[in-house]
Amino acid sequence: RPKALLRAKLVQPLLRVLCPLCGEPKEAELAGEDDVDADAEEEMQVQTVAARLVDLLALKVPAKHVLPEVLAFAGPAILSPDPRRRHAAVAVLGIVSEGCADGLQPRAPEIVPLVVQALRDSSKEVRGAAAFTLGQFADHLQCAVDFPEMHREVLPALFAVLPGEPDKSVQERMMYAMDSWLEQLEEEVGPYIRPLLDIVYLALDGEGARPAVREMLLSATASAAAAAGHAMHPHLADLLPRLERCLTAADDQGLRPRARALEVLGMLVSARGGRQAMAPHVPFAMAAAASGFDLGLNPK
């Protein structure tokens, strides 16, 4: 009940307690475990509960009562020597970005450089939170649209850190951020096609990339293809054989990347100049799409 919280003057005290808790380590992190499965991620842990409550306050309470308290915490904490406070500071900015979008958006030019810098933090939790927040800023603050120069700071930084990122969950958050920013670009996407495809090829050609990683990179490729139009055509000779390999997958782990590969083909066809450039490949794309219906008919 937001009005009851406001009448009792509890919103600000709650945020003062909850914001630092958004950087509390989860049980698996305390135990030194690197890989945390999806079920464990969903458990009600201190960090998870705090983040959900902050998000709820941002969505339900007017931003003028939430955002000043969040910024008052995040400003000093993002520069703290304590990695937990840095984690909380970066994460909470992304958590409130939907509910406080109107108030946070004008502050983006001063906040985004600090979040980009956090992509190189020594703490993997801070790096993951930075990638998450950059993705949220693209989704909810429309940074790539309203600040046309900002992508030149964000996307090169993501392309620079992603290949060397050792933590798989952080990699996936970086790919989410990359996809979110690429999705909002139009003609400006051209310079990013080559570095994106270099990373995509590494994942598709190697044996070690997880299906989730391949899926997310193909999603980013679809976003780039939709915006790039003719700029994607010089890369078709290298890209299409790899997509065709994805489209032959029939095992459970390969199905989601297969669906994303089909999406990439669809975007290549529908983008500017795609009909002509993709005409020889349309029959294969249609056959791959049709064969996908058969996969769901096999009883287990």
Buried (B, 14 or more C-beta within 10 A) or exposed (E): EBEEBBEEEEBBEBBEEBBBBBBBBBEBBEEEEEEBEEEEEEEEBBBBBBBBBBBEBBBBBBBEBBBBBBBBBBEEBBEBEEBBBBBBBBBBBBBBBBBBBEBBBEBBEEBBBBBBBBBEBEBBBBBBBBBBBBBBBBBBBBBBEEBEEBBEEBBBBBBEBBEEBEBBBBBBBBBBBBBBBBBBBEEBBBBBBEBBBEBBBBBBEEEEBBBBBBBBBBBBBBBBBBBBBEBBBEBBEEBBEBBBBBBEBEEEEBBBBBBBBBBBBBBBBEBBBBEEBBEEBBEBBEEBBEEBEEEEEEEE
